[in-house]
Amino acid sequence: MATPPAGPVQAPALQLAMSGLLARALFSVTERGILDLLPEGPLGSAEIAGKTGAHPAAMHQVADPFPETLDTGWSGVEPAFGEPWFEHLHARSEQAASFNRMMVGIHGTEPAAVAQASDFTGIGHLVGVGGGIGTLLRAVLEANPGLRGTLFDLPGVVDQARENPAGLGERSAVATGGFFDGVPAGADAYLLSHVVHDWDEAECRTIL
Ligand SMILES: C[S@@+](CC[C@H](N)C(=O)[O-])C[C@H]1O[C@@H](n2cnc3c(N)ncnc32)[C@H](O)[C@@H]1O
């Protein structure tokens, strides 16, 4: 088996960039008195929510730096921007392009490692759902010469994928749309990478 790629060179910079968010999340739970509950022993997220009045889903994953998130369970994006994140990006093509490039940077060597480690035997047609500009799908196609792929994402994102000089390769097509309305039908497998964490439980069920 081939040697897995080395860790991403950008990891230290990413850690620094994310540390502000982690510090803010820690502040939010401290301010709410949640840490004061824990010396008596570990508590599950539902128990903490029950004792503090926080929203159970928010307690399950305190990944957002906004105190409002603890009460509502909403993403911190809505209080900050007044609209859901992907709607916000959709209306701002430069920020969207920057976000899509960031996705490629943040995952670093992950697509090649996933492509190497995964067995796509028996799959002829693979759809990359919410596949961004197609970095993972391209890596999987390169590692599996018998496979063809379709990149599926929102229209602006797919436009950027089309303009990507690295391209998606000859065995690929693109399709645009929203995964809450449906995905391209008839493929043998559907690939989701870094997608479901953006949505709540009910939305994840719909996507899956
Ligand atoms: C966090 S990014 C992950 C991108 C890529 N899969 C990766 O691993 O880098 C989430 C992706 O979901 C896409 N997305 C968000 N809402 C969508 C929707 N309703 N339908 C299809 N794609 C959507 C975004 O445009 C974005 O490319």
The ligand as an SDF file (V2000), in Angstrom:
LIG
                    3D

 27 29  0  0  0  0  0  0  0  0999 V2000
  -18.2870   22.8800    3.7400 C   0  0  0  0  0  0  0  0  0  0  0  0
  -18.4330   22.8630    1.9850 S   0  0  0  0  0  0  0  0  0  0  0  0
  -17.6530   21.3140    1.5550 C   0  0  0  0  0  0  0  0  0  0  0  0
  -17.2430   21.2680    0.1070 C   0  0  0  0  0  0  0  0  0  0  0  0
  -16.5720   19.9660   -0.3230 C   0  0  0  0  0  0  0  0  0  0  0  0
  -17.4710   18.8180   -0.2410 N   0  0  0  0  0  0  0  0  0  0  0  0
  -15.3230   19.7320    0.4800 C   0  0  0  0  0  0  0  0  0  0  0  0
  -15.2020   18.6930    1.1390 O   0  0  0  0  0  0  0  0  0  0  0  0
  -14.4600   20.6080    0.4530 O   0  0  0  0  0  0  0  0  0  0  0  0
  -20.1710   22.4930    1.7930 C   0  0  0  0  0  0  0  0  0  0  0  0
  -20.6170   22.4550    0.3390 C   0  0  0  0  0  0  0  0  0  0  0  0
  -22.0320   22.2290    0.3190 O   0  0  0  0  0  0  0  0  0  0  0  0
  -22.5600   23.0170   -0.7230 C   0  0  0  0  0  0  0  0  0  0  0  0
  -23.9820   23.2630   -0.4940 N   0  0  0  0  0  0  0  0  0  0  0  0
  -24.5380   24.0310    0.4780 C   0  0  0  0  0  0  0  0  0  0  0  0
  -25.8720   24.0160    0.3670 N   0  0  0  0  0  0  0  0  0  0  0  0
  -26.1620   23.2320   -0.7010 C   0  0  0  0  0  0  0  0  0  0  0  0
  -27.3890   22.8130   -1.3050 C   0  0  0  0  0  0  0  0  0  0  0  0
  -28.5640   23.2090   -0.8460 N   0  0  0  0  0  0  0  0  0  0  0  0
  -27.3140   21.9920   -2.3760 N   0  0  0  0  0  0  0  0  0  0  0  0
  -26.1160   21.5730   -2.8710 C   0  0  0  0  0  0  0  0  0  0  0  0
  -24.9210   21.9260   -2.3270 N   0  0  0  0  0  0  0  0  0  0  0  0
  -24.9560   22.7460   -1.2530 C   0  0  0  0  0  0  0  0  0  0  0  0
  -21.7520   24.2890   -0.6520 C   0  0  0  0  0  0  0  0  0  0  0  0
  -21.8560   25.0770   -1.8210 O   0  0  0  0  0  0  0  0  0  0  0  0
  -20.3580   23.7490   -0.3990 C   0  0  0  0  0  0  0  0  0  0  0  0
  -19.6740   23.4850   -1.5900 O   0  0  0  0  0  0  0  0  0  0  0  0
  1  2  1  0
  2  3  1  0
  2 10  1  0
  3  4  1  0
  4  5  1  0
  5  6  1  0
  5  7  1  0
  7  8  2  0
  7  9  1  0
 10 11  1  0
 11 12  1  0
 11 26  1  0
 12 13  1  0
 13 14  1  0
 13 24  1  0
 14 15  1  0
 14 23  1  0
 15 16  2  0
 16 17  1  0
 17 18  1  0
 17 23  2  0
 18 19  1  0
 18 20  2  0
 20 21  1  0
 21 22  2  0
 22 23  1  0
 24 25  1  0
 24 26  1  0
 26 27  1  0
M  CHG  2   2   1   9  -1
M  END
$$$$
